Amino acid sequence: MITFVPTNTQIIMNFIDVNSVVKQYDGHLALDHVDLHVPQGCIYGLLGPNGAGKTSLIRIINRITHADSGTVLFNGREMEQNDIANIGYLPEERGLYKKLKVGEEIVYLARLKGMPKTLAMAEMEKWLKRFDLTEWRNRKVEELSKGMQQKVQFITTVIHRPQLLIFDEPFSGFDPVNAEQLKREIMQLRDEGATILFSTHNMASVEEICEKITLINHSRVVLEGNVTDIKQQHKKNLFVVNVAGDKPIKTNESLFEIVPSDEHRGALIKLNAGVTLHDAIAWLNENYTLTGISEQLPSMNEIFIETVQNNA
């Protein structure tokens, strides 16, 4: 039987499929039947506390180590050694040749990934300019600040335009200005077609740039899905209420309680079980001049802490 797919239907493939991967080191179970499915063209967050198994999984995907069991599919097929040329990996443990000049280092590592020298040099000049490092091209890496060295390492990771980019704590050591630039570059790479696996403890950056996440704790997946959906699933019936005048909003025991908070310009209320937002608005309109009400969704940081504690 032939099945026709409508031409207006967009099919999104998984670029990376990790299926029931197990990894053990000297009696320590690092990964316990872990699944991970990263759609093509997605910025995907790999989250978890220290020692959860994130780095072990990244090293398996990057073929630095091998799983004891399970499979890793790359673009729909069993991953092979030559697929490494299509991966850019920025490890948490930074490593550059400190005695090499910046330009030499970038070109050398680009050529190891298969880039012709002329193209590598042209791309190196472009990236140095984007990161305001042009004047440092002929300086030794050891002469650069830590932040500058991390920019160089980022350039060496992305210069060959790999299909898959793996960033392990990419913002570590960056000031807010440079971290913001790095976020923009990561999103631009996604827009240009790269698939990005992104491991971090910075939950604010997860909310800003990740579309989907997987959270690992004690070697197992404990949460996964779309960031927006996860926040909806963990909402607590909290709403920020604004009223005209200086009259403080009081608790209505049958409808809601006031939650102490210094983070909002209005009152933060928590609806009682079974109470609808319509019920609360009706009462507020009877007793105050209601000027605004908005739902307060939990942050990814709150969800991370709650999920890890519940799976301790």
Secondary structure by P-SEA (a helix, b strand, c coil): ccccccccbbbbbccccccbbbbbccccccccbbbbbbcccccccccccccccaaaaaaaaaccccccccccccccccccccccccbbbbcccccccccccaaaaaaaaaaaacccaaaaaaaaaaaaaaaccccccccccccccaaaaaaaaaaaaccccccbbbbccccccccaaaaaaaaaaaaaaaaabbbbbbbcccaaaaacccccbbbbccccccccccaaaaaaaaccbbbbbbbcccbbbbbccccbbbbbbccccbbbbbbcccccaaaaaaaaaacccccbbbbbbbcaaaaaaaaaaaac
